[in-house]
Amino acid sequence: MAGFTKQELRHDAVHEELEKITVTVVKKRNTILLVILILLVIGFAISQYIASGKNKKSNAENLLAQAGTNSVALAEVTSKYPGTHGAKAALLRMAAEAAASTNYVAAREHFTKVAESYPEDEIADAAWISVARCYAGEGDYDAAAAVLNEKVMKGPHAQSAKYVLFKIYALQGKDEEALALAKELPDLEGTPLVDDITASMLRKSGKLLSEEAEAAAPGDEAEKAE
């Protein structure tokens, strides 16, 4: 049986190479098509997400505009559209209304929710300061001071927090702590409140010195009796 000629062998080799090239091209084309399809799906999903976010934001702001100062309607904004600017505005509006009517507990709860729901927002520190003010309004000065020291003192609103903390210490009669803070707040220098605290400390100091002097001379009365 005669073997293949050189021409035939070369022909077969060419066919094999063409088949390999064809398979490679088809694979690459399929891969490109798959990548394009994936990108189209991702693009569609992103566009839907953006559209949904815009609608959510628009709906929240529309509902907020209709709510006015109605607490029930404002609460609906926060429950339906959490995380939106409208929900944040609704919480702040409810907090302000509660504080204005001296309902410090409700105001504190709303301000706390703002601070915890939007921790990265610049409003968070201001909300924590308002929480402290509400605690002070309730008469819980220790809780007010704790909130300021734990939540705000290391943030961008630290200076504002120090002013509030100074007043809290003054209300508590913590004169030394108040004056220590006053030294960090140049605007307070020479104010009536700082002068009053300084005078109070001097009076206390004089009284203590007087009491110490009396205690140091226990034999005076005995000598007079003799």
C-alpha positions, 0 to 999 in steps of 0.5 A, a space after each residue: 500500500 502506497 504511503 502519503 506523498 509529501 504534498 499530501 502530508 503538507 496539505 494535512 499539516 496545513 489543515 491541522 494548523 488552520 483548524 487550530 487557528 479557527 478554534 483559537 479565534 472562536 474561543 477568543 471571540 466567545 470570550 470577548 462576547 462573554 466579557 461584553 455581555 457581563 459589562 452590559 449586565 453590570 452597566 444595566 444594574 448600575 444604571 438601575 441602582 442609580 435610577 432607584 437611588 434618585 427616585 428614593 431621594 426624590 420621594 423622600 424629599 417630596 414626602 418631607 415637604 408635605 410633612 411640615 412639622 407633623 411628627 407622624 408624617 416625619 416618622 413616615 419619612 424616616 421609616 420609608 426612606 432610611 439613609 436619605 437626606 430627607 430622612 436625616 432632615 426629618 429626624 432633625 426636624 423632629 428633634 428640634 420640635 421636641 427640644 423647643 417644647 422642652 421634651 428633652 427625652 424625645 429630642 435626645 432620642 432623635 439626635 442620637 438616631 441622627 448621630 448613629 445613622 450618619 456617623 460619617 456625616 459632618 452633622 454627627 458631631 453636632 448631633 452628639 453635642 445636642 444630645 449632651 444639651 438634652 441630657 443637661 436639660 434633663 438635669 443629668 449632667 454626668 451623662 451630658 459630660 460623658 457624651 461630650 468626652 466620649 463622642 466629640 472631643 477628638 473630632 472637628 467640633 471639639 472646640 464647640 464641645 468644650 464650650 458646652 462642657 465648660 457650662 456643664 461643669 459650671 452648673 455642677 459646681 466643678 470649678 476646677 474642671 471648668 476653669 481648666 477648660 476656660 484656659 483652652 477657650 480664649 473667648 471666655 477670658 474675662 467673662 462674668 461666668 469665669 470671673 464668678 467661678 474664679 471668685 467662688 474658688 477664692 472664697 472656697 480657698 479662703 474658707 479652707 485656709 481659715 478652717 485649717 488655721 483653726 484646726 491647727 490651733 486646738 489649744 487656744 480655747 484651753 489657754 483662754 479658760 486658764 
